[in-house]
């Protein structure tokens, strides 16, 4: 049975010690009991030897961004001097980007929510909980329209 790869992402980092850019190709596959994150890097320890790292999950991850754990494990296969540089560029930079993006989203959401009347807030409180990013985006669109109508009155 063929295993379908989904949610493919590529991470890159320039390593001065190797004077080269390393590419980490990550993807998700479903397993019988959950899912698996895989990461493939074409350059392992400065050679042309390829290496694949896998991490299996039963339910969900508790990562700051997709593929954080599998990237960490792939980075551990490199010499310490290279691993430190990769960790800074791949893990810490991506975590900061995702944190900044989430904080900006929350601030936009708060600003839209603060522009609503008390009655509008009560009505929105009765809607089903938001479970996905699409749900949150949709709710922000509704709040934006409500804010426009409030300003027109």
C-alpha positions in Angstrom: 0.0 0.0 0.0 1.4 3.4 -1.0 1.8 5.9 1.8 0.6 9.4 0.9 2.7 12.4 1.9 1.0 15.6 2.9 1.8 19.0 4.4 5.2 19.1 2.8 7.5 21.9 4.0 11.1 22.7 3.3 13.4 24.4 5.8 16.8 25.8 4.8 19.8 27.1 6.7 23.2 28.4 5.6 26.0 26.7 7.5 29.2 28.8 7.4 31.3 25.8 8.5 30.2 23.9 5.4 29.9 27.0 3.3 26.7 25.5 2.0 22.9 25.8 2.4 21.3 22.7 3.9 17.7 21.8 3.0 15.5 19.8 5.3 12.4 18.4 3.5 9.6 17.5 6.0 6.3 15.8 5.4 3.5 14.0 7.2 2.2 10.5 6.6 -0.7 8.7 8.2 0.0 5.5 10.1 -2.3 2.7 11.4 -2.5 4.3 14.9 -1.8 8.0 14.2 0.6 9.9 12.0 4.3 10.3 11.4 6.5 13.4 10.7 9.5 12.7 8.5 12.5 14.8 7.7 15.1 14.2 5.0 18.3 16.2 4.7 20.6 15.5 1.7 23.7 16.5 3.5 24.6 14.6 6.7 27.8 15.5 8.4 29.2 17.3 5.4 29.0 14.2 3.1 26.6 13.3 0.3 25.0 10.7 2.5 21.3 11.2 2.9 19.5 10.7 6.2 15.8 10.4 7.1 14.5 11.1 10.6 11.0 10.0 11.7 8.8 10.8 14.7 5.5 9.0 15.3 2.5 10.4 17.1 -0.8 8.9 18.2 -2.9 12.0 18.7 -1.3 15.4 18.3 2.0 17.2 18.8 2.7 19.9 21.3 5.1 21.8 19.1 5.6 25.5 18.6 5.4 24.9 14.8 4.9 21.9 12.5 7.9 19.6 12.4 9.8 21.1 15.3 10.6 17.7 17.0 11.6 15.9 13.8 13.8 18.9 12.9 15.5 18.7 16.3 16.2 15.0 15.9 17.6 15.5 12.4 19.8 18.3 13.7 21.2 16.1 16.5 22.8 13.9 13.8 25.2 16.7 12.9 28.4 17.6 14.7 27.8 19.9 17.6 29.3 23.0 15.9 27.0 22.6 13.0 24.0 21.5 15.1 24.2 24.7 17.1 24.0 26.9 14.0 21.2 24.8 12.5 19.2 24.9 15.8 19.5 28.7 15.9 18.5 29.1 12.2 15.8 26.5 11.9 14.2 26.0 15.3 14.6 29.3 17.1 14.0 31.5 14.1 10.9 29.6 13.0 9.5 29.5 16.6 9.9 33.3 16.9 8.3 33.8 13.5 5.3 31.7 14.5 5.0 33.4 17.9 5.1 36.8 16.3 2.5 35.7 13.8 0.2 34.3 16.5 0.6 37.5 18.7 -0.3 39.7 15.8 -3.4 37.6 15.0 -4.5 37.8 18.7 -4.0 41.6 18.7 -6.1 41.9 15.5 -8.8 39.7 17.0 -8.9 41.8 20.2 -9.1 45.0 18.3 -12.1 43.8 16.2 -13.8 42.3 19.3 -13.3 45.6 21.2 -15.2 47.5 18.5 -18.3 45.4 19.0 -21.3 46.5 21.0 -22.2 44.5 24.1 -25.2 43.0 22.3 -23.0 41.9 19.4 -20.6 40.3 21.8 -23.5 38.3 23.4 -24.7 37.1 20.0 -21.2 36.0 19.0 -20.7 34.2 22.3 -23.6 31.9 21.3 -21.8 30.6 18.2 -20.1 27.3 18.2 -16.4 27.3 19.3 -13.8 28.0 16.7 -11.7 24.9 16.0 -9.6 25.8 13.0 -7.8 28.8 11.7 -10.5 29.1 9.0 -13.1 29.4 11.7 -11.2 32.2 13.4 -10.6 34.0 10.1 -14.4 33.7 9.3 -15.2 35.1 12.8 -12.8 38.0 12.2 -14.6 38.7 8.9 -17.9 38.8 10.7 -16.6 41.1 13.4 -15.1 43.4 10.8 -18.4 43.7 9.0 -20.2 44.4 12.3 -17.6 47.1 13.1 -18.2 48.7 9.7 -22.0 48.8 10.4 -21.3 50.2 13.9 -19.3 53.1 12.4 -22.1 53.8 9.9 -24.7 54.4 12.6 
